[in-house]
Amino acid sequence: MKLLNHTLGYLAVALLLVVGLWGWLFFLYLRGQINADLDHNLNNYKLDIIEEAQRDSTVLARHGFWGKSFEIRKATREEAFAVSDTYEDGYVIMPQGSEEVPARVLHTAFELNGNYYLLSTSLATDEIDHLMSSLALSVGGLYLALLVSILLLNNVILQRVWTPFYQLVAQLSHFQIDKNQRLDLPITQVKEFNELNEAVGQLVQRTEETYRSQEEFTANVAHELQTPLAVSLNKLELLLEKEEMTAPIAKEIIRVSDMLRRLTRLNKTLLMLVKIENHQFADSVPYAFDRLAEDLAGELEVLATRRHIQLTFRRNGVWETTINRDLAALLITNLLKNAIFHNHTGGSIDLTVGPGRVEVRNTGLPQALDQRLVFERFHKGDSSTQSSGLGLAIVSAIGKLYHLEITYSYDGGYHVFEVRA
């Protein structure tokens, strides 16, 4: 959810509660005022009825006069003194009608010529209730229109207020540290946005400095380590060509040469891993992953055959994705080499490519690898191999770089590595 919608959501709920409470309180206040006016009229009716009864005793047997509806019942002194003026909402049958209608009713008592009477008089409120319903709908519609208007105005206002923030987000989303780009952070009239822009600018500057340092360090390591290693290997090869070289010494020289070659490969692999993690590669382009996988399977089939391993390629569809070609080739090559070097004589490897998916399924160790460590640096599932332990770490780094999901599982005696878009 966008920040703007998130803010408007909270505002809409708050306004709905506040406006709803205001509407309810207004309705109660209005109803109270109307009831107060009705009660005042009923009290006047009571006085008119008592006054008329004093002049004409036949009123005591009637149920209304002059449009006033009432009922008088003779009572004892105790009953009369037990009654006080009571106003309530109820239903009555008016003298001119036969159906019950809502009304405001007054219950009271009075004394006339030494006798006590209970009096109930009422005023019909059906028209008032209808008016209140219409008024409630009108006020509800007005409050709803007010709520919508406030939300729309806030939407427009918040969009203008948050414009510098969205501009900053847009620039950061397209920012590439290896392109020597500069952020164009506008100065606003809002102090907090200026502070945010300043903090982001400082952060980007420190990140660029760190990136340049890492880039320079990588280049220096590549030069300072590769050159001595190459010179050492050349000198050892020259020593092997001398006539006075004895077999034991030659054997030791060969062993040291192998160690130096392994160190050279390890150095290159570590440098490659650092470059991947630092995004030090050329721009990505749309590339057919399925064709690349087929070509690499053909190239590595010779290595697999030499180890008496059957390598099978299957294409279940086309997968074209945006990726650096060298890294795509490195990803598949490392998965296939891992399957070859950690296999056994007579084993098999199945490489399957489909839309958004690459799967390498191979035989090997008779138990599952530790899923927590399989993609860690220098982790080796089989300590007897001569691998550097960095092949799958590079695969994982490439997957993170291009947002590819790399998973491992053990299924029916097969080690399964899967790449999903």
Secondary structure, DSSP 4 states (H G I P E B T S, - for coil): --HHHHHHHHHHHHHHHHHHHHHHHHHHHHHHHHHHHHHHHHHHHHHHHHHHHHH-GGGGG-SEETTEEEEEEEE-HHHHHT---EEEEEEEE-TT-SSEEEEEEEEEEEEETTEEEEEEEEEE-HHHHHHHHHHHHHHHHHHHHHHHHHHHHHHHHHHHHTHHHHHHHHHHHT--GGGT--------S-HHHHHHHHHHHHHHHHHHHHHHHHHHHHHHHHHHHHHHHHHHHHHHHHHHT-TT--HHHHHHHHHHHHHHHHHHHHHHHHHHHHHHHTT-SPPPEEEEHHHHHHHHHHHHHHHHHHTT-EEEEEE-S--EEEE-HHHHHHHHHHHHHHHHHT--TT-EEEEEEETTEEEEEE--SSS---TTTTTSTT--S-TTS---S-HHHHHHHHHHHTT-EEEEEEETTEEEEEEE-
